[in-house]
C-alpha cells in the first residue's frame, strides 16, 4: 500500500511538471512581447540591447492610439452593460421558464460560441453593409454583443441554478411582489455571477479583433484593430507596448473575477 501511495505521489509530481511546462510554453510568447515593449531597439529584437520606457511614452503621446483605446473601452463598457441586462432576462426565462422550446432557445443563444468567429463576422458584415451600419458605433456594439451574450447567459444561468428559489418564495410570502423579490433577494444572491458575466463580456469585446476588422472604418478603430494594422505597416515596439497593456488589463480583470469567486465560496 505504501508503494502505491509512492507511485501516486510520483504521478502527481510528473503531471504537475508536465502542466507547468505546458503553461510556460503557452506564456513564453506573451513574456517575449512584454520584454520587447521595454527594449531600446527601434525594431522587435530579442533579447533587447537595453531597457527603456520610450515606447510607452510614444504610445500615450500618440492621439491615434489613445483614440483607439478609448473606442475599445467605450464599446466594451456598452457591451458589458447590455450583455448583463439581456443575459439576466434570458437566463431567467431559460432557468425559471416552463414554456416549450427552451432547449431550442438555449441552443440558439449559444450558437455564436460554436460557429467560427470569421463566419459570424462575414454574415454581420453583409447584413450591416445593407443597413449602412458598417463603421458605426452601433454596428460595433451589436457585433460584439452577438459573441459576448452567450458567455453572459452561461454565467448568469449557472448562478441562478445554484440559487435556492425557496428564499425568493419566502420573500413573496412576506409581502414582496415577484419582481421585487427578484430585485431585492435574487440579484444580490447572484451578484458573483453578474460580475463574472460583466468581466467576460467586457474582455470579449476588448480583445475581439476578427469582428472588429470587418466592422472598422478609417475613422473608427478599436485597439486590437490598430495593433493589427500597425503590425502590417511597421514592426515598431509601440505595438508591443499596446499589446502589453491589453494583456495587463485582461489579467487584472481575470484576477478580480477569481478573487470574487474565491470570496463567494468561503
MODELLER restraints for C-alpha pairs under 7 A, 6 or more apart:
rsr = mdl.restraints
at = mdl.atoms
rsr.add(forms.Gaussian(group=physical.xy_distance, feature=features.Distance(at['CA:33:A'], at['CA:240:A']), mean=5.57, stdev=0.5))
rsr.add(forms.Gaussian(group=physical.xy_distance, feature=features.Distance(at['CA:33:A'], at['CA:244:A']), mean=6.97, stdev=0.5))
rsr.add(forms.Gaussian(group=physical.xy_distance, feature=features.Distance(at['CA:34:A'], at['CA:240:A']), mean=6.64, stdev=0.5))
rsr.add(forms.Gaussian(group=physical.xy_distance, feature=features.Distance(at['CA:34:A'], at['CA:244:A']), mean=5.55, stdev=0.5))
rsr.add(forms.Gaussian(group=physical.xy_distance, feature=features.Distance(at['CA:36:A'], at['CA:44:A']), mean=6.30, stdev=0.5))
rsr.add(forms.Gaussian(group=physical.xy_distance, feature=features.Distance(at['CA:36:A'], at['CA:46:A']), mean=6.78, stdev=0.5))
rsr.add(forms.Gaussian(group=physical.xy_distance, feature=features.Distance(at['CA:36:A'], at['CA:48:A']), mean=6.58, stdev=0.5))
rsr.add(forms.Gaussian(group=physical.xy_distance, feature=features.Distance(at['CA:36:A'], at['CA:237:A']), mean=6.51, stdev=0.5))
rsr.add(forms.Gaussian(group=physical.xy_distance, feature=features.Distance(at['CA:36:A'], at['CA:240:A']), mean=6.31, stdev=0.5))
rsr.add(forms.Gaussian(group=physical.xy_distance, feature=features.Distance(at['CA:37:A'], at['CA:55:A']), mean=6.75, stdev=0.5))
rsr.add(forms.Gaussian(group=physical.xy_distance, feature=features.Distance(at['CA:37:A'], at['CA:237:A']), mean=5.44, stdev=0.5))
rsr.add(forms.Gaussian(group=physical.xy_distance, feature=features.Distance(at['CA:37:A'], at['CA:238:A']), mean=6.83, stdev=0.5))
rsr.add(forms.Gaussian(group=physical.xy_distance, feature=features.Distance(at['CA:37:A'], at['CA:240:A']), mean=4.75, stdev=0.5))
rsr.add(forms.Gaussian(group=physical.xy_distance, feature=features.Distance(at['CA:37:A'], at['CA:241:A']), mean=4.66, stdev=0.5))
rsr.add(forms.Gaussian(group=physical.xy_distance, feature=features.Distance(at['CA:38:A'], at['CA:51:A']), mean=5.32, stdev=0.5))
rsr.add(forms.Gaussian(group=physical.xy_distance, feature=features.Distance(at['CA:38:A'], at['CA:52:A']), mean=5.19, stdev=0.5))
rsr.add(forms.Gaussian(group=physical.xy_distance, feature=features.Distance(at['CA:38:A'], at['CA:53:A']), mean=5.82, stdev=0.5))
rsr.add(forms.Gaussian(group=physical.xy_distance, feature=features.Distance(at['CA:39:A'], at['CA:48:A']), mean=4.75, stdev=0.5))
rsr.add(forms.Gaussian(group=physical.xy_distance, feature=features.Distance(at['CA:39:A'], at['CA:49:A']), mean=6.81, stdev=0.5))
rsr.add(forms.Gaussian(group=physical.xy_distance, feature=features.Distance(at['CA:39:A'], at['CA:50:A']), mean=5.81, stdev=0.5))
rsr.add(forms.Gaussian(group=physical.xy_distance, feature=features.Distance(at['CA:39:A'], at['CA:51:A']), mean=4.74, stdev=0.5))
rsr.add(forms.Gaussian(group=physical.xy_distance, feature=features.Distance(at['CA:39:A'], at['CA:52:A']), mean=5.86, stdev=0.5))
rsr.add(forms.Gaussian(group=physical.xy_distance, feature=features.Distance(at['CA:40:A'], at['CA:48:A']), mean=6.50, stdev=0.5))
rsr.add(forms.Gaussian(group=physical.xy_distance, feature=features.Distance(at['CA:40:A'], at['CA:49:A']), mean=6.47, stdev=0.5))
rsr.add(forms.Gaussian(group=physical.xy_distance, feature=features.Distance(at['CA:40:A'], at['CA:50:A']), mean=5.33, stdev=0.5))
rsr.add(forms.Gaussian(group=physical.xy_distance, feature=features.Distance(at['CA:40:A'], at['CA:51:A']), mean=5.31, stdev=0.5))
rsr.add(forms.Gaussian(group=physical.xy_distance, feature=features.Distance(at['CA:40:A'], at['CA:52:A']), mean=5.43, stdev=0.5))
rsr.add(forms.Gaussian(group=physical.xy_distance, feature=features.Distance(at['CA:41:A'], at['CA:48:A']), mean=6.55, stdev=0.5))
rsr.add(forms.Gaussian(group=physical.xy_distance, feature=features.Distance(at['CA:41:A'], at['CA:49:A']), mean=6.74, stdev=0.5))
rsr.add(forms.Gaussian(group=physical.xy_distance, feature=features.Distance(at['CA:42:A'], at['CA:236:A']), mean=6.38, stdev=0.5))
rsr.add(forms.Gaussian(group=physical.xy_distance, feature=features.Distance(at['CA:42:A'], at['CA:237:A']), mean=6.71, stdev=0.5))
rsr.add(forms.Gaussian(group=physical.xy_distance, feature=features.Distance(at['CA:43:A'], at['CA:235:A']), mean=6.34, stdev=0.5))
rsr.add(forms.Gaussian(group=physical.xy_distance, feature=features.Distance(at['CA:43:A'], at['CA:236:A']), mean=5.64, stdev=0.5))
rsr.add(forms.Gaussian(group=physical.xy_distance, feature=features.Distance(at['CA:43:A'], at['CA:237:A']), mean=6.39, stdev=0.5))
rsr.add(forms.Gaussian(group=physical.xy_distance, feature=features.Distance(at['CA:44:A'], at['CA:235:A']), mean=6.58, stdev=0.5))
rsr.add(forms.Gaussian(group=physical.xy_distance, feature=features.Distance(at['CA:44:A'], at['CA:236:A']), mean=6.60, stdev=0.5))
rsr.add(forms.Gaussian(group=physical.xy_distance, feature=features.Distance(at['CA:44:A'], at['CA:237:A']), mean=5.98, stdev=0.5))
rsr.add(forms.Gaussian(group=physical.xy_distance, feature=features.Distance(at['CA:55:A'], at['CA:237:A']), mean=6.34, stdev=0.5))
rsr.add(forms.Gaussian(group=physical.xy_distance, feature=features.Distance(at['CA:55:A'], at['CA:238:A']), mean=5.13, stdev=0.5))
rsr.add(forms.Gaussian(group=physical.xy_distance, feature=features.Distance(at['CA:55:A'], at['CA:241:A']), mean=6.48, stdev=0.5))
rsr.add(forms.Gaussian(group=physical.xy_distance, feature=features.Distance(at['CA:56:A'], at['CA:238:A']), mean=6.86, stdev=0.5))
rsr.add(forms.Gaussian(group=physical.xy_distance, feature=features.Distance(at['CA:56:A'], at['CA:241:A']), mean=5.95, stdev=0.5))
rsr.add(forms.Gaussian(group=physical.xy_distance, feature=features.Distance(at['CA:59:A'], at['CA:65:A']), mean=6.43, stdev=0.5))
rsr.add(forms.Gaussian(group=physical.xy_distance, feature=features.Distance(at['CA:59:A'], at['CA:238:A']), mean=5.97, stdev=0.5))
rsr.add(forms.Gaussian(group=physical.xy_distance, feature=features.Distance(at['CA:60:A'], at['CA:66:A']), mean=6.46, stdev=0.5))
rsr.add(forms.Gaussian(group=physical.xy_distance, feature=features.Distance(at['CA:68:A'], at['CA:221:A']), mean=5.61, stdev=0.5))
rsr.add(forms.Gaussian(group=physical.xy_distance, feature=features.Distance(at['CA:68:A'], at['CA:222:A']), mean=4.72, stdev=0.5))
rsr.add(forms.Gaussian(group=physical.xy_distance, feature=features.Distance(at['CA:68:A'], at['CA:223:A']), mean=4.70, stdev=0.5))
rsr.add(forms.Gaussian(group=physical.xy_distance, feature=features.Distance(at['CA:68:A'], at['CA:226:A']), mean=6.73, stdev=0.5))
rsr.add(forms.Gaussian(group=physical.xy_distance, feature=features.Distance(at['CA:69:A'], at['CA:222:A']), mean=6.41, stdev=0.5))
rsr.add(forms.Gaussian(group=physical.xy_distance, feature=features.Distance(at['CA:69:A'], at['CA:223:A']), mean=5.03, stdev=0.5))
rsr.add(forms.Gaussian(group=physical.xy_distance, feature=features.Distance(at['CA:71:A'], at['CA:222:A']), mean=5.61, stdev=0.5))
rsr.add(forms.Gaussian(group=physical.xy_distance, feature=features.Distance(at['CA:72:A'], at['CA:206:A']), mean=5.79, stdev=0.5))
rsr.add(forms.Gaussian(group=physical.xy_distance, feature=features.Distance(at['CA:72:A'], at['CA:222:A']), mean=4.83, stdev=0.5))
rsr.add(forms.Gaussian(group=physical.xy_distance, feature=features.Distance(at['CA:72:A'], at['CA:223:A']), mean=5.91, stdev=0.5))
rsr.add(forms.Gaussian(group=physical.xy_distance, feature=features.Distance(at['CA:73:A'], at['CA:206:A']), mean=6.87, stdev=0.5))
rsr.add(forms.Gaussian(group=physical.xy_distance, feature=features.Distance(at['CA:75:A'], at['CA:141:A']), mean=5.91, stdev=0.5))
rsr.add(forms.Gaussian(group=physical.xy_distance, feature=features.Distance(at['CA:76:A'], at['CA:202:A']), mean=4.84, stdev=0.5))
rsr.add(forms.Gaussian(group=physical.xy_distance, feature=features.Distance(at['CA:76:A'], at['CA:205:A']), mean=5.12, stdev=0.5))
rsr.add(forms.Gaussian(group=physical.xy_distance, feature=features.Distance(at['CA:76:A'], at['CA:206:A']), mean=5.59, stdev=0.5))
rsr.add(forms.Gaussian(group=physical.xy_distance, feature=features.Distance(at['CA:77:A'], at['CA:202:A']), mean=6.29, stdev=0.5))
rsr.add(forms.Gaussian(group=physical.xy_distance, feature=features.Distance(at['CA:79:A'], at['CA:141:A']), mean=5.96, stdev=0.5))
rsr.add(forms.Gaussian(group=physical.xy_distance, feature=features.Distance(at['CA:79:A'], at['CA:144:A']), mean=6.80, stdev=0.5))
rsr.add(forms.Gaussian(group=physical.xy_distance, feature=features.Distance(at['CA:79:A'], at['CA:145:A']), mean=5.63, stdev=0.5))
rsr.add(forms.Gaussian(group=physical.xy_distance, feature=features.Distance(at['CA:79:A'], at['CA:201:A']), mean=6.72, stdev=0.5))
rsr.add(forms.Gaussian(group=physical.xy_distance, feature=features.Distance(at['CA:79:A'], at['CA:202:A']), mean=6.64, stdev=0.5))
rsr.add(forms.Gaussian(group=physical.xy_distance, feature=features.Distance(at['CA:80:A'], at['CA:198:A']), mean=5.19, stdev=0.5))
rsr.add(forms.Gaussian(group=physical.xy_distance, feature=features.Distance(at['CA:80:A'], at['CA:201:A']), mean=5.11, stdev=0.5))
rsr.add(forms.Gaussian(group=physical.xy_distance, feature=features.Distance(at['CA:80:A'], at['CA:202:A']), mean=5.04, stdev=0.5))
rsr.add(forms.Gaussian(group=physical.xy_distance, feature=features.Distance(at['CA:83:A'], at['CA:145:A']), mean=6.57, stdev=0.5))
rsr.add(forms.Gaussian(group=physical.xy_distance, feature=features.Distance(at['CA:83:A'], at['CA:148:A']), mean=6.73, stdev=0.5))
rsr.add(forms.Gaussian(group=physical.xy_distance, feature=features.Distance(at['CA:83:A'], at['CA:149:A']), mean=5.13, stdev=0.5))
rsr.add(forms.Gaussian(group=physical.xy_distance, feature=features.Distance(at['CA:83:A'], at['CA:152:A']), mean=6.14, stdev=0.5))
rsr.add(forms.Gaussian(group=physical.xy_distance, feature=features.Distance(at['CA:83:A'], at['CA:201:A']), mean=6.59, stdev=0.5))
rsr.add(forms.Gaussian(group=physical.xy_distance, feature=features.Distance(at['CA:84:A'], at['CA:152:A']), mean=6.24, stdev=0.5))
rsr.add(forms.Gaussian(group=physical.xy_distance, feature=features.Distance(at['CA:84:A'], at['CA:194:A']), mean=6.52, stdev=0.5))
rsr.add(forms.Gaussian(group=physical.xy_distance, feature=features.Distance(at['CA:84:A'], at['CA:197:A']), mean=6.35, stdev=0.5))
rsr.add(forms.Gaussian(group=physical.xy_distance, feature=features.Distance(at['CA:84:A'], at['CA:198:A']), mean=6.02, stdev=0.5))
rsr.add(forms.Gaussian(group=physical.xy_distance, feature=features.Distance(at['CA:87:A'], at['CA:149:A']), mean=6.26, stdev=0.5))
rsr.add(forms.Gaussian(group=physical.xy_distance, feature=features.Distance(at['CA:87:A'], at['CA:152:A']), mean=5.45, stdev=0.5))
rsr.add(forms.Gaussian(group=physical.xy_distance, feature=features.Distance(at['CA:87:A'], at['CA:153:A']), mean=4.71, stdev=0.5))
rsr.add(forms.Gaussian(group=physical.xy_distance, feature=features.Distance(at['CA:87:A'], at['CA:156:A']), mean=6.96, stdev=0.5))
rsr.add(forms.Gaussian(group=physical.xy_distance, feature=features.Distance(at['CA:88:A'], at['CA:153:A']), mean=6.97, stdev=0.5))
rsr.add(forms.Gaussian(group=physical.xy_distance, feature=features.Distance(at['CA:88:A'], at['CA:156:A']), mean=6.41, stdev=0.5))
rsr.add(forms.Gaussian(group=physical.xy_distance, feature=features.Distance(at['CA:90:A'], at['CA:153:A']), mean=6.84, stdev=0.5))
rsr.add(forms.Gaussian(group=physical.xy_distance, feature=features.Distance(at['CA:91:A'], at['CA:153:A']), mean=5.70, stdev=0.5))
rsr.add(forms.Gaussian(group=physical.xy_distance, feature=features.Distance(at['CA:91:A'], at['CA:156:A']), mean=6.34, stdev=0.5))
rsr.add(forms.Gaussian(group=physical.xy_distance, feature=features.Distance(at['CA:91:A'], at['CA:157:A']), mean=5.04, stdev=0.5))
rsr.add(forms.Gaussian(group=physical.xy_distance, feature=features.Distance(at['CA:94:A'], at['CA:102:A']), mean=6.03, stdev=0.5))
rsr.add(forms.Gaussian(group=physical.xy_distance, feature=features.Distance(at['CA:94:A'], at['CA:106:A']), mean=6.94, stdev=0.5))
rsr.add(forms.Gaussian(group=physical.xy_distance, feature=features.Distance(at['CA:95:A'], at['CA:157:A']), mean=6.53, stdev=0.5))
rsr.add(forms.Gaussian(group=physical.xy_distance, feature=features.Distance(at['CA:95:A'], at['CA:161:A']), mean=6.83, stdev=0.5))
rsr.add(forms.Gaussian(group=physical.xy_distance, feature=features.Distance(at['CA:109:A'], at['CA:150:A']), mean=5.91, stdev=0.5))
rsr.add(forms.Gaussian(group=physical.xy_distance, feature=features.Distance(at['CA:110:A'], at['CA:150:A']), mean=5.16, stdev=0.5))
rsr.add(forms.Gaussian(group=physical.xy_distance, feature=features.Distance(at['CA:112:A'], at['CA:146:A']), mean=6.88, stdev=0.5))
rsr.add(forms.Gaussian(group=physical.xy_distance, feature=features.Distance(at['CA:112:A'], at['CA:147:A']), mean=5.67, stdev=0.5))
rsr.add(forms.Gaussian(group=physical.xy_distance, feature=features.Distance(at['CA:113:A'], at['CA:147:A']), mean=6.83, stdev=0.5))
rsr.add(forms.Gaussian(group=physical.xy_distance, feature=features.Distance(at['CA:113:A'], at['CA:150:A']), mean=6.87, stdev=0.5))
rsr.add(forms.Gaussian(group=physical.xy_distance, feature=features.Distance(at['CA:117:A'], at['CA:210:A']), mean=6.91, stdev=0.5))
rsr.add(forms.Gaussian(group=physical.xy_distance, feature=features.Distance(at['CA:118:A'], at['CA:210:A']), mean=6.44, stdev=0.5))
rsr.add(forms.Gaussian(group=physical.xy_distance, feature=features.Distance(at['CA:121:A'], at['CA:210:A']), mean=6.92, stdev=0.5))
rsr.add(forms.Gaussian(group=physical.xy_distance, feature=features.Distance(at['CA:121:A'], at['CA:211:A']), mean=4.99, stdev=0.5))
rsr.add(forms.Gaussian(group=physical.xy_distance, feature=features.Distance(at['CA:121:A'], at['CA:214:A']), mean=6.48, stdev=0.5))
rsr.add(forms.Gaussian(group=physical.xy_distance, feature=features.Distance(at['CA:124:A'], at['CA:143:A']), mean=6.93, stdev=0.5))
rsr.add(forms.Gaussian(group=physical.xy_distance, feature=features.Distance(at['CA:125:A'], at['CA:214:A']), mean=6.20, stdev=0.5))
rsr.add(forms.Gaussian(group=physical.xy_distance, feature=features.Distance(at['CA:125:A'], at['CA:215:A']), mean=6.78, stdev=0.5))
rsr.add(forms.Gaussian(group=physical.xy_distance, feature=features.Distance(at['CA:128:A'], at['CA:134:A']), mean=5.47, stdev=0.5))
rsr.add(forms.Gaussian(group=physical.xy_distance, feature=features.Distance(at['CA:133:A'], at['CA:139:A']), mean=5.23, stdev=0.5))
rsr.add(forms.Gaussian(group=physical.xy_distance, feature=features.Distance(at['CA:134:A'], at['CA:215:A']), mean=5.37, stdev=0.5))
rsr.add(forms.Gaussian(group=physical.xy_distance, feature=features.Distance(at['CA:135:A'], at['CA:215:A']), mean=5.29, stdev=0.5))
rsr.add(forms.Gaussian(group=physical.xy_distance, feature=features.Distance(at['CA:135:A'], at['CA:216:A']), mean=4.92, stdev=0.5))
rsr.add(forms.Gaussian(group=physical.xy_distance, feature=features.Distance(at['CA:135:A'], at['CA:217:A']), mean=4.67, stdev=0.5))
rsr.add(forms.Gaussian(group=physical.xy_distance, feature=features.Distance(at['CA:135:A'], at['CA:220:A']), mean=6.22, stdev=0.5))
rsr.add(forms.Gaussian(group=physical.xy_distance, feature=features.Distance(at['CA:139:A'], at['CA:215:A']), mean=6.90, stdev=0.5))
rsr.add(forms.Gaussian(group=physical.xy_distance, feature=features.Distance(at['CA:140:A'], at['CA:215:A']), mean=6.13, stdev=0.5))
rsr.add(forms.Gaussian(group=physical.xy_distance, feature=features.Distance(at['CA:143:A'], at['CA:211:A']), mean=6.87, stdev=0.5))
rsr.add(forms.Gaussian(group=physical.xy_distance, feature=features.Distance(at['CA:144:A'], at['CA:205:A']), mean=5.59, stdev=0.5))
rsr.add(forms.Gaussian(group=physical.xy_distance, feature=features.Distance(at['CA:148:A'], at['CA:201:A']), mean=4.99, stdev=0.5))
rsr.add(forms.Gaussian(group=physical.xy_distance, feature=features.Distance(at['CA:148:A'], at['CA:204:A']), mean=6.07, stdev=0.5))
rsr.add(forms.Gaussian(group=physical.xy_distance, feature=features.Distance(at['CA:151:A'], at['CA:197:A']), mean=6.77, stdev=0.5))
rsr.add(forms.Gaussian(group=physical.xy_distance, feature=features.Distance(at['CA:151:A'], at['CA:200:A']), mean=6.92, stdev=0.5))
rsr.add(forms.Gaussian(group=physical.xy_distance, feature=features.Distance(at['CA:151:A'], at['CA:201:A']), mean=6.97, stdev=0.5))
rsr.add(forms.Gaussian(group=physical.xy_distance, feature=features.Distance(at['CA:152:A'], at['CA:197:A']), mean=4.49, stdev=0.5))
rsr.add(forms.Gaussian(group=physical.xy_distance, feature=features.Distance(at['CA:152:A'], at['CA:201:A']), mean=6.56, stdev=0.5))
rsr.add(forms.Gaussian(group=physical.xy_distance, feature=features.Distance(at['CA:155:A'], at['CA:193:A']), mean=5.73, stdev=0.5))
rsr.add(forms.Gaussian(group=physical.xy_distance, feature=features.Distance(at['CA:155:A'], at['CA:196:A']), mean=6.96, stdev=0.5))
rsr.add(forms.Gaussian(group=physical.xy_distance, feature=features.Distance(at['CA:155:A'], at['CA:197:A']), mean=5.74, stdev=0.5))
rsr.add(forms.Gaussian(group=physical.xy_distance, feature=features.Distance(at['CA:156:A'], at['CA:193:A']), mean=5.12, stdev=0.5))
rsr.add(forms.Gaussian(group=physical.xy_distance, feature=features.Distance(at['CA:156:A'], at['CA:194:A']), mean=6.05, stdev=0.5))
rsr.add(forms.Gaussian(group=physical.xy_distance, feature=features.Distance(at['CA:156:A'], at['CA:197:A']), mean=6.68, stdev=0.5))
rsr.add(forms.Gaussian(group=physical.xy_distance, feature=features.Distance(at['CA:159:A'], at['CA:190:A']), mean=5.60, stdev=0.5))
rsr.add(forms.Gaussian(group=physical.xy_distance, feature=features.Distance(at['CA:159:A'], at['CA:193:A']), mean=5.36, stdev=0.5))
rsr.add(forms.Gaussian(group=physical.xy_distance, feature=features.Distance(at['CA:160:A'], at['CA:190:A']), mean=6.69, stdev=0.5))
rsr.add(forms.Gaussian(group=physical.xy_distance, feature=features.Distance(at['CA:168:A'], at['CA:181:A']), mean=5.83, stdev=0.5))
rsr.add(forms.Gaussian(group=physical.xy_distance, feature=features.Distance(at['CA:168:A'], at['CA:182:A']), mean=6.85, stdev=0.5))
rsr.add(forms.Gaussian(group=physical.xy_distance, feature=features.Distance(at['CA:168:A'], at['CA:185:A']), mean=6.31, stdev=0.5))
rsr.add(forms.Gaussian(group=physical.xy_distance, feature=features.Distance(at['CA:168:A'], at['CA:186:A']), mean=6.60, stdev=0.5))
rsr.add(forms.Gaussian(group=physical.xy_distance, feature=features.Distance(at['CA:171:A'], at['CA:181:A']), mean=5.87, stdev=0.5))
rsr.add(forms.Gaussian(group=physical.xy_distance, feature=features.Distance(at['CA:172:A'], at['CA:178:A']), mean=6.21, stdev=0.5))
rsr.add(forms.Gaussian(group=physical.xy_distance, feature=features.Distance(at['CA:172:A'], at['CA:181:A']), mean=6.25, stdev=0.5))
rsr.add(forms.Gaussian(group=physical.xy_distance, feature=features.Distance(at['CA:192:A'], at['CA:260:A']), mean=6.63, stdev=0.5))
rsr.add(forms.Gaussian(group=physical.xy_distance, feature=features.Distance(at['CA:192:A'], at['CA:261:A']), mean=6.62, stdev=0.5))
rsr.add(forms.Gaussian(group=physical.xy_distance, feature=features.Distance(at['CA:196:A'], at['CA:257:A']), mean=5.88, stdev=0.5))
rsr.add(forms.Gaussian(group=physical.xy_distance, feature=features.Distance(at['CA:199:A'], at['CA:253:A']), mean=6.58, stdev=0.5))
rsr.add(forms.Gaussian(group=physical.xy_distance, feature=features.Distance(at['CA:203:A'], at['CA:250:A']), mean=6.58, stdev=0.5))
rsr.add(forms.Gaussian(group=physical.xy_distance, feature=features.Distance(at['CA:207:A'], at['CA:224:A']), mean=6.45, stdev=0.5))
rsr.add(forms.Gaussian(group=physical.xy_distance, feature=features.Distance(at['CA:208:A'], at['CA:224:A']), mean=6.97, stdev=0.5))
rsr.add(forms.Gaussian(group=physical.xy_distance, feature=features.Distance(at['CA:209:A'], at['CA:224:A']), mean=5.49, stdev=0.5))
rsr.add(forms.Gaussian(group=physical.xy_distance, feature=features.Distance(at['CA:209:A'], at['CA:225:A']), mean=5.96, stdev=0.5))
rsr.add(forms.Gaussian(group=physical.xy_distance, feature=features.Distance(at['CA:212:A'], at['CA:222:A']), mean=6.90, stdev=0.5))
rsr.add(forms.Gaussian(group=physical.xy_distance, feature=features.Distance(at['CA:212:A'], at['CA:225:A']), mean=6.48, stdev=0.5))
rsr.add(forms.Gaussian(group=physical.xy_distance, feature=features.Distance(at['CA:213:A'], at['CA:225:A']), mean=5.97, stdev=0.5))
rsr.add(forms.Gaussian(group=physical.xy_distance, feature=features.Distance(at['CA:227:A'], at['CA:239:A']), mean=5.86, stdev=0.5))
